[in-house]
């Protein structure tokens, strides 16, 4: 659908949502790659099933906390606050990693699980809140295309960064992407 058929407010919202989807998924893809690199540089691969099990519990907890918050407040208020909290915690994990890289690797692994799916879900709740069903049906494909492009860009960005930065410094890249 051409955006020109939408009113100016909806066109701006679609553009913002497409950019937001791009950035969110780029950060998610990059975070998973950095998480794995840090963990596997600090622990043997046989430790992976244990941290994956713990991350499943963290993901459930993250979804539960977000769901509870969304029953009390609008997604447009909750999701930015959760993203800000995520950025603060990424900064903390980076600082912890300076002295205790193994602890930071585990904390980052759990962080990506707890915040990743919850933020993506919260983003789509914001989209659902913003657009009426008729308009949403016309624009969600464009927003999802932004997310797809973000996934490609996030993978490329972390690949390029891996050639220039040590894995621990890549946490700062995630921080910058989250704070954007």
C-alpha positions, 0 to 999 in steps of 0.5 A: 500500500502506498503511504500517500493514501494515509493521513500525515499522522499515520504516515509519520507513525508508519515511518517511525514504526518501520524504523523502530522495528529495524532498530529493535530487530537489528539489536536483537540479532546483534545481542544474540551473537554477542551473547553467544560469543561472550559466553563461549569465550568464557565457558566450555560449550558443555555449559551451554545447555545449563545457561539455555535452560536458565535463559528460558526461565528468564524469558518467561519471567521477562514476559510475565513482568511485561504482561503485568506492566501492560495491564497497568499502563499503555505500551507506549509508556511501558516499552520505552521504560523497559528499553531504558532499563535494558540499556542501563543493565547492558552498561552494568554488565559491561562494567562487571565484565571488566573485572568478572568476564564470566559473571558478565557473560552469564548476566548478558545471556540471561538479559538477552533472554529476559528482555529480547522477546519481551521488547519485541512483543511490547513493540508489536503491542505499541503498533497494535495500540496505534493503528486501527485494524483497517490501517494496520492491515495495510501497513504491518507488512511495511513495518515487518519489512523494516524488521527483516532489514534490521535483522540483516543489518544487525547480523552484518553490523556484529560481524563487522564489529567482530573483526575490529572489536573484542567481544566484551567491547561489543556490549557497548555496541549493544548499549548504543543500539538499545539507547537509540 
